[in-house]
Each structure stands twice: as structure tokens, then as C-alpha cells.
Amino acid sequence: MKVRQIVNLLKATVITGDEFLDGLDIDRCFVADLMSDVLARSHNFGILITGLANIQAVRTADIADIKAVCLVRGKRPEQAAVALAKEKEIPFFVTKYTMFEACGILYAEGLKPVEE
């Protein structure tokens, strides 16, 4: 699934990385606010859904080879997080859905969980 399709399904607002939305394929999803949980698993071709709106979410995505980051509950990211996402070319977007709703929507559309 292209990142743009995920953005559309979640009715999200793109903060940065719009130019990458059509070029990235996503087949896995991981949801966490605890970045140590994110780092404990492999995330190739995955998206991170989180409520963590600071730079740590983007740093973690970069280290874990996560392809995109989605903030939930309409949270606004810190400017440092936006700047790093732009520098690392990681699409970063915000949805008003809760984590539960966002996961349900993407699961219903065929996105799979990250494997252990």
C-alpha cells in the first residue's frame, strides 16, 4: 500500500514528506508510544503509528528503518521532529483518529502487523 493511500484512509494532514507518499510501499504497521518497544522489532517497509510527538519518534523511525510516521489524536509534532523527518526524508503526518481507530482502518485494508 502506498503511503498516500494510508494518508487518505486516515484522513491525515501531511506535515512533511508529501513528495515521498507515492514512492513508498508499506505492508506492515507497528503501534507504540514506547520507543524501546519499536527498537525491539524489525520494521522493514513499515509505518509507525504513535502518540509521541517529539523528535524521539523520528529518530527511532530512522534507526529502525521505518518508512513513515503517523501521529494520532490530532497531536502536533515538535518543530525539531518535523525538521528531522524532513532531513531524513521520512513522511510525517497527523490523523485525528485514535490509535485504535487508525489501526482498525489500516488492518481492515490489509496492512499486516510487524512480526516478532
Jmol script that loads the backbone (N, CA, C; Angstrom):
load data "model"
ATOM      1  N   MET A   1       0.852  -1.170   0.000  1.00  0.00           N
ATOM      2  CA  MET A   1       0.000   0.000   0.000  1.00  0.00           C
ATOM      3  C   MET A   1       0.903   1.240   0.000  1.00  0.00           C
ATOM      4  N   LYS A   2       0.616   2.171  -0.847  1.00  0.00           N
ATOM      5  CA  LYS A   2       1.388   3.414  -0.897  1.00  0.00           C
ATOM      6  C   LYS A   2       1.068   4.274   0.330  1.00  0.00           C
ATOM      7  N   VAL A   3       2.035   5.063   0.748  1.00  0.00           N
ATOM      8  CA  VAL A   3       1.829   5.939   1.901  1.00  0.00           C
ATOM      9  C   VAL A   3       0.676   6.902   1.633  1.00  0.00           C
ATOM     10  N   ARG A   4       0.533   7.370   0.407  1.00  0.00           N
ATOM     11  CA  ARG A   4      -0.573   8.288   0.106  1.00  0.00           C
ATOM     12  C   ARG A   4      -1.929   7.640   0.398  1.00  0.00           C
ATOM     13  N   GLN A   5      -2.052   6.350   0.107  1.00  0.00           N
ATOM     14  CA  GLN A   5      -3.301   5.649   0.397  1.00  0.00           C
ATOM     15  C   GLN A   5      -3.557   5.620   1.903  1.00  0.00           C
ATOM     16  N   ILE A   6      -2.511   5.415   2.682  1.00  0.00           N
ATOM     17  CA  ILE A   6      -2.650   5.424   4.141  1.00  0.00           C
ATOM     18  C   ILE A   6      -3.089   6.805   4.611  1.00  0.00           C
ATOM     19  N   VAL A   7      -2.454   7.842   4.094  1.00  0.00           N
ATOM     20  CA  VAL A   7      -2.826   9.220   4.442  1.00  0.00           C
ATOM     21  C   VAL A   7      -4.300   9.459   4.129  1.00  0.00           C
ATOM     22  N   ASN A   8      -4.747   9.016   2.969  1.00  0.00           N
ATOM     23  CA  ASN A   8      -6.148   9.207   2.585  1.00  0.00           C
ATOM     24  C   ASN A   8      -7.093   8.413   3.475  1.00  0.00           C
ATOM     25  N   LEU A   9      -6.756   7.160   3.763  1.00  0.00           N
ATOM     26  CA  LEU A   9      -7.611   6.327   4.613  1.00  0.00           C
ATOM     27  C   LEU A   9      -7.765   6.921   6.009  1.00  0.00           C
ATOM     28  N   LEU A  10      -6.686   7.498   6.520  1.00  0.00           N
ATOM     29  CA  LEU A  10      -6.704   8.061   7.871  1.00  0.00           C
ATOM     30  C   LEU A  10      -7.122   9.531   7.893  1.00  0.00           C
ATOM     31  N   LYS A  11      -7.463  10.063   6.721  1.00  0.00           N
ATOM     32  CA  LYS A  11      -7.853  11.479   6.615  1.00  0.00           C
ATOM     33  C   LYS A  11      -6.820  12.361   7.311  1.00  0.00           C
ATOM     34  N   ALA A  12      -5.566  12.067   7.023  1.00  0.00           N
ATOM     35  CA  ALA A  12      -4.453  12.710   7.714  1.00  0.00           C
ATOM     36  C   ALA A  12      -3.988  13.975   7.008  1.00  0.00           C
ATOM     37  N   THR A  13      -3.317  14.804   7.771  1.00  0.00           N
ATOM     38  CA  THR A  13      -2.670  16.006   7.267  1.00  0.00           C
ATOM     39  C   THR A  13      -1.173  15.736   7.196  1.00  0.00           C
ATOM     40  N   VAL A  14      -0.591  15.927   6.042  1.00  0.00           N
ATOM     41  CA  VAL A  14       0.843  15.699   5.868  1.00  0.00           C
ATOM     42  C   VAL A  14       1.603  16.908   6.406  1.00  0.00           C
ATOM     43  N   ILE A  15       2.531  16.634   7.312  1.00  0.00           N
ATOM     44  CA  ILE A  15       3.361  17.689   7.891  1.00  0.00           C
ATOM     45  C   ILE A  15       4.610  17.897   7.038  1.00  0.00           C
ATOM     46  N   THR A  16       5.228  16.798   6.643  1.00  0.00           N
ATOM     47  CA  THR A  16       6.389  16.852   5.757  1.00  0.00           C
ATOM     48  C   THR A  16       6.512  15.528   5.007  1.00  0.00           C
ATOM     49  N   GLY A  17       7.126  15.580   3.841  1.00  0.00           N
ATOM     50  CA  GLY A  17       7.368  14.371   3.064  1.00  0.00           C
ATOM     51  C   GLY A  17       6.325  14.055   2.018  1.00  0.00           C
ATOM     52  N   ASP A  18       5.507  15.028   1.654  1.00  0.00           N
ATOM     53  CA  ASP A  18       4.464  14.784   0.652  1.00  0.00           C
ATOM     54  C   ASP A  18       5.044  14.236  -0.653  1.00  0.00           C
ATOM     55  N   GLU A  19       6.238  14.661  -0.988  1.00  0.00           N
ATOM     56  CA  GLU A  19       6.856  14.227  -2.245  1.00  0.00           C
ATOM     57  C   GLU A  19       7.239  12.748  -2.252  1.00  0.00           C
ATOM     58  N   PHE A  20       7.204  12.091  -1.082  1.00  0.00           N
ATOM     59  CA  PHE A  20       7.567  10.672  -0.996  1.00  0.00           C
ATOM     60  C   PHE A  20       6.360   9.744  -0.887  1.00  0.00           C
ATOM     61  N   LEU A  21       5.165  10.290  -0.775  1.00  0.00           N
ATOM     62  CA  LEU A  21       3.982   9.477  -0.484  1.00  0.00           C
ATOM     63  C   LEU A  21       3.656   8.451  -1.560  1.00  0.00           C
ATOM     64  N   ASP A  22       3.951   8.762  -2.807  1.00  0.00           N
ATOM     65  CA  ASP A  22       3.615   7.841  -3.898  1.00  0.00           C
ATOM     66  C   ASP A  22       4.724   6.845  -4.203  1.00  0.00           C
ATOM     67  N   GLY A  23       5.892   7.051  -3.643  1.00  0.00           N
ATOM     68  CA  GLY A  23       7.021   6.190  -3.962  1.00  0.00           C
ATOM     69  C   GLY A  23       7.337   5.130  -2.929  1.00  0.00           C
ATOM     70  N   LEU A  24       6.652   5.167  -1.792  1.00  0.00           N
ATOM     71  CA  LEU A  24       6.945   4.214  -0.721  1.00  0.00           C
ATOM     72  C   LEU A  24       5.815   3.214  -0.557  1.00  0.00           C
ATOM     73  N   ASP A  25       6.174   1.935  -0.583  1.00  0.00           N
ATOM     74  CA  ASP A  25       5.206   0.866  -0.330  1.00  0.00           C
ATOM     75  C   ASP A  25       5.297   0.442   1.128  1.00  0.00           C
ATOM     76  N   ILE A  26       4.150   0.340   1.766  1.00  0.00           N
ATOM     77  CA  ILE A  26       4.061  -0.059   3.172  1.00  0.00           C
ATOM     78  C   ILE A  26       3.254  -1.348   3.245  1.00  0.00           C
ATOM     79  N   ASP A  27       3.782  -2.349   3.958  1.00  0.00           N
ATOM     80  CA  ASP A  27       2.999  -3.574   4.135  1.00  0.00           C
ATOM     81  C   ASP A  27       2.871  -3.980   5.597  1.00  0.00           C
ATOM     82  N   ARG A  28       3.513  -3.229   6.487  1.00  0.00           N
ATOM     83  CA  ARG A  28       3.480  -3.545   7.912  1.00  0.00           C
ATOM     84  C   ARG A  28       3.209  -2.286   8.729  1.00  0.00           C
ATOM     85  N   CYS A  29       2.651  -2.513   9.912  1.00  0.00           N
ATOM     86  CA  CYS A  29       2.326  -1.405  10.804  1.00  0.00           C
ATOM     87  C   CYS A  29       2.746  -1.767  12.224  1.00  0.00           C
ATOM     88  N   PHE A  30       3.309  -0.814  12.929  1.00  0.00           N
ATOM     89  CA  PHE A  30       3.632  -1.001  14.341  1.00  0.00           C
ATOM     90  C   PHE A  30       3.096   0.201  15.092  1.00  0.00           C
ATOM     91  N   VAL A  31       2.531  -0.063  16.259  1.00  0.00           N
ATOM     92  CA  VAL A  31       1.913   0.988  17.058  1.00  0.00           C
ATOM     93  C   VAL A  31       2.552   1.001  18.437  1.00  0.00           C
ATOM     94  N   ALA A  32       3.076   2.147  18.835  1.00  0.00           N
ATOM     95  CA  ALA A  32       3.688   2.251  20.159  1.00  0.00           C
ATOM     96  C   ALA A  32       3.937   3.707  20.513  1.00  0.00           C
ATOM     97  N   ASP A  33       3.940   3.960  21.811  1.00  0.00           N
ATOM     98  CA  ASP A  33       4.410   5.229  22.341  1.00  0.00           C
ATOM     99  C   ASP A  33       5.764   5.036  23.014  1.00  0.00           C
ATOM    100  N   LEU A  34       6.083   3.793  23.325  1.00  0.00           N
ATOM    101  CA  LEU A  34       7.347   3.454  23.972  1.00  0.00           C
ATOM    102  C   LEU A  34       8.355   3.074  22.886  1.00  0.00           C
ATOM    103  N   MET A  35       9.303   3.944  22.632  1.00  0.00           N
ATOM    104  CA  MET A  35      10.206   3.745  21.505  1.00  0.00           C
ATOM    105  C   MET A  35      11.122   2.538  21.691  1.00  0.00           C
ATOM    106  N   SER A  36      11.360   2.114  22.925  1.00  0.00           N
ATOM    107  CA  SER A  36      12.155   0.898  23.133  1.00  0.00           C
ATOM    108  C   SER A  36      11.423  -0.323  22.581  1.00  0.00           C
ATOM    109  N   ASP A  37      10.098  -0.318  22.616  1.00  0.00           N
ATOM    110  CA  ASP A  37       9.328  -1.404  22.003  1.00  0.00           C
ATOM    111  C   ASP A  37       9.517  -1.406  20.487  1.00  0.00           C
ATOM    112  N   VAL A  38       9.569  -0.242  19.912  1.00  0.00           N
ATOM    113  CA  VAL A  38       9.758  -0.124  18.464  1.00  0.00           C
ATOM    114  C   VAL A  38      11.125  -0.677  18.069  1.00  0.00           C
ATOM    115  N   LEU A  39      12.136  -0.324  18.824  1.00  0.00           N
ATOM    116  CA  LEU A  39      13.500  -0.747  18.500  1.00  0.00           C
ATOM    117  C   LEU A  39      13.723  -2.244  18.693  1.00  0.00           C
ATOM    118  N   ALA A  40      12.846  -2.904  19.427  1.00  0.00           N
ATOM    119  CA  ALA A  40      12.998  -4.335  19.711  1.00  0.00           C
ATOM    120  C   ALA A  40      12.541  -5.224  18.558  1.00  0.00           C
ATOM    121  N   ARG A  41      12.002  -4.642  17.484  1.00  0.00           N
ATOM    122  CA  ARG A  41      11.484  -5.439  16.370  1.00  0.00           C
ATOM    123  C   ARG A  41      11.992  -4.925  15.032  1.00  0.00           C
ATOM    124  N   SER A  42      11.881  -5.780  14.026  1.00  0.00           N
ATOM    125  CA  SER A  42      12.263  -5.408  12.663  1.00  0.00           C
ATOM    126  C   SER A  42      11.086  -4.719  11.984  1.00  0.00           C
ATOM    127  N   HIS A  43      11.347  -3.671  11.244  1.00  0.00           N
ATOM    128  CA  HIS A  43      10.263  -2.869  10.670  1.00  0.00           C
ATOM    129  C   HIS A  43      10.402  -2.589   9.183  1.00  0.00           C
ATOM    130  N   ASN A  44      11.157  -3.369   8.468  1.00  0.00           N
ATOM    131  CA  ASN A  44      11.322  -3.088   7.042  1.00  0.00           C
ATOM    132  C   ASN A  44       9.972  -2.887   6.366  1.00  0.00           C
ATOM    133  N   PHE A  45       9.871  -1.812   5.621  1.00  0.00           N
ATOM    134  CA  PHE A  45       8.663  -1.467   4.870  1.00  0.00           C
ATOM    135  C   PHE A  45       7.462  -1.220   5.776  1.00  0.00           C
ATOM    136  N   GLY A  46       7.698  -0.685   6.970  1.00  0.00           N
ATOM    137  CA  GLY A  46       6.621  -0.453   7.914  1.00  0.00           C
ATOM    138  C   GLY A  46       6.365   1.009   8.191  1.00  0.00           C
ATOM    139  N   ILE A  47       5.254   1.232   8.871  1.00  0.00           N
ATOM    140  CA  ILE A  47       4.852   2.558   9.323  1.00  0.00           C
ATOM    141  C   ILE A  47       4.729   2.512  10.842  1.00  0.00           C
ATOM    142  N   LEU A  48       5.078   3.596  11.499  1.00  0.00           N
ATOM    143  CA  LEU A  48       4.911   3.731  12.938  1.00  0.00           C
ATOM    144  C   LEU A  48       3.715   4.629  13.199  1.00  0.00           C
ATOM    145  N   ILE A  49       2.784   4.123  13.990  1.00  0.00           N
ATOM    146  CA  ILE A  49       1.658   4.929  14.459  1.00  0.00           C
ATOM    147  C   ILE A  49       1.907   5.175  15.935  1.00  0.00           C
ATOM    148  N   THR A  50       1.919   6.443  16.334  1.00  0.00           N
ATOM    149  CA  THR A  50       2.287   6.786  17.696  1.00  0.00           C
ATOM    150  C   THR A  50       1.583   8.062  18.155  1.00  0.00           C
ATOM    151  N   GLY A  51       1.556   8.235  19.453  1.00  0.00           N
ATOM    152  CA  GLY A  51       1.085   9.481  20.034  1.00  0.00           C
ATOM    153  C   GLY A  51       2.245  10.345  20.493  1.00  0.00           C
ATOM    154  N   LEU A  52       3.465   9.853  20.301  1.00  0.00           N
ATOM    155  CA  LEU A  52       4.667  10.563  20.720  1.00  0.00           C
ATOM    156  C   LEU A  52       5.026  11.612  19.674  1.00  0.00           C
ATOM    157  N   ALA A  53       4.886  12.867  20.041  1.00  0.00           N
ATOM    158  CA  ALA A  53       5.017  13.957  19.069  1.00  0.00           C
ATOM    159  C   ALA A  53       6.372  14.646  19.111  1.00  0.00           C
ATOM    160  N   ASN A  54       7.366  14.007  19.723  1.00  0.00           N
ATOM    161  CA  ASN A  54       8.670  14.660  19.800  1.00  0.00           C
ATOM    162  C   ASN A  54       9.694  14.020  18.870  1.00  0.00           C
ATOM    163  N   ILE A  55      10.894  14.531  18.912  1.00  0.00           N
ATOM    164  CA  ILE A  55      11.947  14.106  17.993  1.00  0.00           C
ATOM    165  C   ILE A  55      12.304  12.628  18.152  1.00  0.00           C
ATOM    166  N   GLN A  56      12.056  12.056  19.323  1.00  0.00           N
ATOM    167  CA  GLN A  56      12.405  10.645  19.544  1.00  0.00           C
ATOM    168  C   GLN A  56      11.658   9.714  18.599  1.00  0.00           C
ATOM    169  N   ALA A  57      10.433  10.042  18.257  1.00  0.00           N
ATOM    170  CA  ALA A  57       9.672   9.196  17.325  1.00  0.00           C
ATOM    171  C   ALA A  57      10.354   9.150  15.962  1.00  0.00           C
ATOM    172  N   VAL A  58      10.845  10.278  15.502  1.00  0.00           N
ATOM    173  CA  VAL A  58      11.507  10.331  14.193  1.00  0.00           C
ATOM    174  C   VAL A  58      12.890   9.693  14.263  1.00  0.00           C
ATOM    175  N   ARG A  59      13.624   9.936  15.335  1.00  0.00           N
ATOM    176  CA  ARG A  59      14.935   9.286  15.495  1.00  0.00           C
ATOM    177  C   ARG A  59      14.776   7.771  15.489  1.00  0.00           C
ATOM    178  N   THR A  60      13.783   7.296  16.214  1.00  0.00           N
ATOM    179  CA  THR A  60      13.527   5.859  16.276  1.00  0.00           C
ATOM    180  C   THR A  60      13.152   5.321  14.904  1.00  0.00           C
ATOM    181  N   ALA A  61      12.309   6.031  14.193  1.00  0.00           N
ATOM    182  CA  ALA A  61      11.923   5.601  12.844  1.00  0.00           C
ATOM    183  C   ALA A  61      13.150   5.491  11.947  1.00  0.00           C
ATOM    184  N   ASP A  62      14.035   6.446  12.040  1.00  0.00           N
ATOM    185  CA  ASP A  62      15.246   6.428  11.223  1.00  0.00           C
ATOM    186  C   ASP A  62      16.123   5.226  11.573  1.00  0.00           C
ATOM    187  N   ILE A  63      16.350   4.995  12.841  1.00  0.00           N
ATOM    188  CA  ILE A  63      17.191   3.880  13.286  1.00  0.00           C
ATOM    189  C   ILE A  63      16.575   2.539  12.907  1.00  0.00           C
ATOM    190  N   ALA A  64      15.255   2.419  13.045  1.00  0.00           N
ATOM    191  CA  ALA A  64      14.557   1.147  12.818  1.00  0.00           C
ATOM    192  C   ALA A  64      14.156   0.937  11.358  1.00  0.00           C
ATOM    193  N   ASP A  65      14.559   1.820  10.476  1.00  0.00           N
ATOM    194  CA  ASP A  65      14.231   1.727   9.050  1.00  0.00           C
ATOM    195  C   ASP A  65      12.723   1.734   8.802  1.00  0.00           C
ATOM    196  N   ILE A  66      12.015   2.528   9.590  1.00  0.00           N
ATOM    197  CA  ILE A  66      10.578   2.720   9.411  1.00  0.00           C
ATOM    198  C   ILE A  66      10.393   3.753   8.306  1.00  0.00           C
ATOM    199  N   LYS A  67       9.448   3.507   7.428  1.00  0.00           N
ATOM    200  CA  LYS A  67       9.303   4.325   6.225  1.00  0.00           C
ATOM    201  C   LYS A  67       8.449   5.571   6.404  1.00  0.00           C
ATOM    202  N   ALA A  68       7.565   5.594   7.424  1.00  0.00           N
ATOM    203  CA  ALA A  68       6.686   6.749   7.639  1.00  0.00           C
ATOM    204  C   ALA A  68       6.228   6.763   9.092  1.00  0.00           C
ATOM    205  N   VAL A  69       5.861   7.949   9.573  1.00  0.00           N
ATOM    206  CA  VAL A  69       5.376   8.114  10.945  1.00  0.00           C
ATOM    207  C   VAL A  69       4.038   8.834  10.905  1.00  0.00           C
ATOM    208  N   CYS A  70       3.074   8.280  11.644  1.00  0.00           N
ATOM    209  CA  CYS A  70       1.746   8.882  11.767  1.00  0.00           C
ATOM    210  C   CYS A  70       1.466   9.194  13.228  1.00  0.00           C
ATOM    211  N   LEU A  71       1.155  10.440  13.514  1.00  0.00           N
ATOM    212  CA  LEU A  71       0.724  10.835  14.854  1.00  0.00           C
ATOM    213  C   LEU A  71      -0.788  10.729  14.935  1.00  0.00           C
ATOM    214  N   VAL A  72      -1.274  10.283  16.082  1.00  0.00           N
ATOM    215  CA  VAL A  72      -2.715  10.115  16.269  1.00  0.00           C
ATOM    216  C   VAL A  72      -3.281  11.203  17.179  1.00  0.00           C
ATOM    217  N   ARG A  73      -4.598  11.209  17.286  1.00  0.00           N
ATOM    218  CA  ARG A  73      -5.347  12.115  18.164  1.00  0.00           C
ATOM    219  C   ARG A  73      -5.099  13.594  17.853  1.00  0.00           C
ATOM    220  N   GLY A  74      -4.722  13.888  16.607  1.00  0.00           N
ATOM    221  CA  GLY A  74      -4.550  15.276  16.200  1.00  0.00           C
ATOM    222  C   GLY A  74      -3.386  15.998  16.839  1.00  0.00           C
ATOM    223  N   LYS A  75      -2.450  15.257  17.399  1.00  0.00           N
ATOM    224  CA  LYS A  75      -1.300  15.888  18.050  1.00  0.00           C
ATOM    225  C   LYS A  75      -0.451  16.635  17.030  1.00  0.00           C
ATOM    226  N   ARG A  76       0.145  17.705  17.465  1.00  0.00           N
ATOM    227  CA  ARG A  76       1.040  18.490  16.615  1.00  0.00           C
ATOM    228  C   ARG A  76       2.477  18.156  17.005  1.00  0.00           C
ATOM    229  N   PRO A  77       3.307  17.822  16.046  1.00  0.00           N
ATOM    230  CA  PRO A  77       4.689  17.458  16.365  1.00  0.00           C
ATOM    231  C   PRO A  77       5.544  18.673  16.720  1.00  0.00           C
ATOM    232  N   GLU A  78       6.567  18.414  17.526  1.00  0.00           N
ATOM    233  CA  GLU A  78       7.546  19.454  17.825  1.00  0.00           C
ATOM    234  C   GLU A  78       8.276  19.838  16.534  1.00  0.00           C
ATOM    235  N   GLN A  79       8.711  21.081  16.457  1.00  0.00           N
ATOM    236  CA  GLN A  79       9.424  21.548  15.264  1.00  0.00           C
ATOM    237  C   GLN A  79      10.698  20.751  15.007  1.00  0.00           C
ATOM    238  N   ALA A  80      11.386  20.347  16.071  1.00  0.00           N
ATOM    239  CA  ALA A  80      12.610  19.557  15.901  1.00  0.00           C
ATOM    240  C   ALA A  80      12.299  18.221  15.239  1.00  0.00           C
ATOM    241  N   ALA A  81      11.165  17.643  15.569  1.00  0.00           N
ATOM    242  CA  ALA A  81      10.751  16.372  14.954  1.00  0.00           C
ATOM    243  C   ALA A  81      10.451  16.570  13.471  1.00  0.00           C
ATOM    244  N   VAL A  82       9.785  17.644  13.150  1.00  0.00           N
ATOM    245  CA  VAL A  82       9.467  17.949  11.749  1.00  0.00           C
ATOM    246  C   VAL A  82      10.753  18.168  10.955  1.00  0.00           C
ATOM    247  N   ALA A  83      11.679  18.919  11.519  1.00  0.00           N
ATOM    248  CA  ALA A  83      12.944  19.197  10.832  1.00  0.00           C
ATOM    249  C   ALA A  83      13.726  17.911  10.579  1.00  0.00           C
ATOM    250  N   LEU A  84      13.762  17.014  11.560  1.00  0.00           N
ATOM    251  CA  LEU A  84      14.495  15.763  11.385  1.00  0.00           C
ATOM    252  C   LEU A  84      13.807  14.861  10.363  1.00  0.00           C
ATOM    253  N   ALA A  85      12.488  14.801  10.404  1.00  0.00           N
ATOM    254  CA  ALA A  85      11.755  13.996   9.413  1.00  0.00           C
ATOM    255  C   ALA A  85      12.042  14.506   8.002  1.00  0.00           C
ATOM    256  N   LYS A  86      12.075  15.811   7.858  1.00  0.00           N
ATOM    257  CA  LYS A  86      12.376  16.401   6.545  1.00  0.00           C
ATOM    258  C   LYS A  86      13.795  16.041   6.112  1.00  0.00           C
ATOM    259  N   GLU A  87      14.745  16.177   7.028  1.00  0.00           N
ATOM    260  CA  GLU A  87      16.146  15.861   6.730  1.00  0.00           C
ATOM    261  C   GLU A  87      16.320  14.387   6.346  1.00  0.00           C
ATOM    262  N   LYS A  88      15.627  13.504   7.050  1.00  0.00           N
ATOM    263  CA  LYS A  88      15.764  12.056   6.823  1.00  0.00           C
ATOM    264  C   LYS A  88      14.817  11.538   5.740  1.00  0.00           C
ATOM    265  N   GLU A  89      14.002  12.437   5.177  1.00  0.00           N
ATOM    266  CA  GLU A  89      13.043  12.084   4.121  1.00  0.00           C
ATOM    267  C   GLU A  89      12.052  11.014   4.583  1.00  0.00           C
ATOM    268  N   ILE A  90      11.539  11.209   5.800  1.00  0.00           N
ATOM    269  CA  ILE A  90      10.538  10.316   6.374  1.00  0.00           C
ATOM    270  C   ILE A  90       9.194  11.037   6.346  1.00  0.00           C
ATOM    271  N   PRO A  91       8.228  10.534   5.596  1.00  0.00           N
ATOM    272  CA  PRO A  91       6.902  11.155   5.620  1.00  0.00           C
ATOM    273  C   PRO A  91       6.345  11.166   7.048  1.00  0.00           C
ATOM    274  N   PHE A  92       5.783  12.310   7.426  1.00  0.00           N
ATOM    275  CA  PHE A  92       5.307  12.528   8.790  1.00  0.00           C
ATOM    276  C   PHE A  92       3.933  13.168   8.665  1.00  0.00           C
ATOM    277  N   PHE A  93       2.921  12.532   9.222  1.00  0.00           N
ATOM    278  CA  PHE A  93       1.565  13.047   9.078  1.00  0.00           C
ATOM    279  C   PHE A  93       0.750  12.812  10.336  1.00  0.00           C
ATOM    280  N   VAL A  94      -0.375  13.531  10.428  1.00  0.00           N
ATOM    281  CA  VAL A  94      -1.208  13.543  11.630  1.00  0.00           C
ATOM    282  C   VAL A  94      -2.644  13.198  11.266  1.00  0.00           C
ATOM    283  N   THR A  95      -3.243  12.303  12.070  1.00  0.00           N
ATOM    284  CA  THR A  95      -4.660  11.980  11.925  1.00  0.00           C
ATOM    285  C   THR A  95      -5.399  12.330  13.214  1.00  0.00           C
ATOM    286  N   LYS A  96      -6.667  12.617  13.100  1.00  0.00           N
ATOM    287  CA  LYS A  96      -7.482  12.884  14.286  1.00  0.00           C
ATOM    288  C   LYS A  96      -7.999  11.598  14.919  1.00  0.00           C
ATOM    289  N   TYR A  97      -7.843  10.479  14.204  1.00  0.00           N
ATOM    290  CA  TYR A  97      -8.279   9.197  14.762  1.00  0.00           C
ATOM    291  C   TYR A  97      -7.439   8.823  15.981  1.00  0.00           C
ATOM    292  N   THR A  98      -8.029   8.003  16.859  1.00  0.00           N
ATOM    293  CA  THR A  98      -7.269   7.427  17.963  1.00  0.00           C
ATOM    294  C   THR A  98      -6.371   6.327  17.415  1.00  0.00           C
ATOM    295  N   MET A  99      -5.462   5.845  18.229  1.00  0.00           N
ATOM    296  CA  MET A  99      -4.606   4.731  17.811  1.00  0.00           C
ATOM    297  C   MET A  99      -5.448   3.530  17.416  1.00  0.00           C
ATOM    298  N   PHE A 100      -6.420   3.210  18.238  1.00  0.00           N
ATOM    299  CA  PHE A 100      -7.287   2.058  17.991  1.00  0.00           C
ATOM    300  C   PHE A 100      -8.001   2.199  16.651  1.00  0.00           C
ATOM    301  N   GLU A 101      -8.575   3.366  16.406  1.00  0.00           N
ATOM    302  CA  GLU A 101      -9.288   3.587  15.146  1.00  0.00           C
ATOM    303  C   GLU A 101      -8.341   3.510  13.945  1.00  0.00           C
ATOM    304  N   ALA A 102      -7.192   4.152  14.054  1.00  0.00           N
ATOM    305  CA  ALA A 102      -6.233   4.145  12.943  1.00  0.00           C
ATOM    306  C   ALA A 102      -5.791   2.719  12.616  1.00  0.00           C
ATOM    307  N   CYS A 103      -5.497   1.948  13.645  1.00  0.00           N
ATOM    308  CA  CYS A 103      -5.084   0.550  13.425  1.00  0.00           C
ATOM    309  C   CYS A 103      -6.202  -0.258  12.787  1.00  0.00           C
ATOM    310  N   GLY A 104      -7.412  -0.089  13.271  1.00  0.00           N
ATOM    311  CA  GLY A 104      -8.547  -0.827  12.718  1.00  0.00           C
ATOM    312  C   GLY A 104      -8.768  -0.521  11.248  1.00  0.00           C
ATOM    313  N   ILE A 105      -8.674   0.736  10.894  1.00  0.00           N
ATOM    314  CA  ILE A 105      -8.850   1.145   9.493  1.00  0.00           C
ATOM    315  C   ILE A 105      -7.786   0.495   8.614  1.00  0.00           C
ATOM    316  N   LEU A 106      -6.544   0.563   9.038  1.00  0.00           N
ATOM    317  CA  LEU A 106      -5.454   0.019   8.222  1.00  0.00           C
ATOM    318  C   LEU A 106      -5.475  -1.507   8.180  1.00  0.00           C
ATOM    319  N   TYR A 107      -5.834  -2.131   9.286  1.00  0.00           N
ATOM    320  CA  TYR A 107      -5.937  -3.596   9.312  1.00  0.00           C
ATOM    321  C   TYR A 107      -7.044  -4.064   8.371  1.00  0.00           C
ATOM    322  N   ALA A 108      -8.166  -3.364   8.396  1.00  0.00           N
ATOM    323  CA  ALA A 108      -9.293  -3.719   7.516  1.00  0.00           C
ATOM    324  C   ALA A 108      -8.914  -3.586   6.040  1.00  0.00           C
ATOM    325  N   GLU A 109      -7.937  -2.730   5.743  1.00  0.00           N
ATOM    326  CA  GLU A 109      -7.484  -2.530   4.362  1.00  0.00           C
ATOM    327  C   GLU A 109      -6.323  -3.449   3.984  1.00  0.00           C
ATOM    328  N   GLY A 110      -5.937  -4.338   4.908  1.00  0.00           N
ATOM    329  CA  GLY A 110      -4.934  -5.352   4.578  1.00  0.00           C
ATOM    330  C   GLY A 110      -3.531  -5.133   5.103  1.00  0.00           C
ATOM    331  N   LEU A 111      -3.296  -4.044   5.826  1.00  0.00           N
ATOM    332  CA  LEU A 111      -1.970  -3.841   6.401  1.00  0.00           C
ATOM    333  C   LEU A 111      -1.749  -4.874   7.502  1.00  0.00           C
ATOM    334  N   LYS A 112      -0.580  -5.457   7.541  1.00  0.00           N
ATOM    335  CA  LYS A 112      -0.255  -6.518   8.494  1.00  0.00           C
ATOM    336  C   LYS A 112       0.541  -5.953   9.666  1.00  0.00           C
ATOM    337  N   PRO A 113       0.497  -6.654  10.818  1.00  0.00           N
ATOM    338  CA  PRO A 113       1.327  -6.224  11.946  1.00  0.00           C
ATOM    339  C   PRO A 113       2.789  -6.579  11.710  1.00  0.00           C
ATOM    340  N   VAL A 114       3.666  -5.896  12.413  1.00  0.00           N
ATOM    341  CA  VAL A 114       5.088  -6.235  12.385  1.00  0.00           C
ATOM    342  C   VAL A 114       5.252  -7.566  13.093  1.00  0.00           C
ATOM    343  N   GLU A 115       6.054  -8.438  12.511  1.00  0.00           N
ATOM    344  CA  GLU A 115       6.260  -9.760  13.094  1.00  0.00           C
ATOM    345  C   GLU A 115       7.283  -9.684  14.212  1.00  0.00           C
ATOM    346  N   GLU A 116       7.159 -10.612  15.143  1.00  0.00           N
ATOM    347  CA  GLU A 116       8.090 -10.692  16.280  1.00  0.00           C
ATOM    348  C   GLU A 116       9.482 -10.999  15.796  1.00  0.00           C
TER     349      GLU A 116
END
end "model"
wireframe off; spacefill off
backbone 0.3
color backbone group
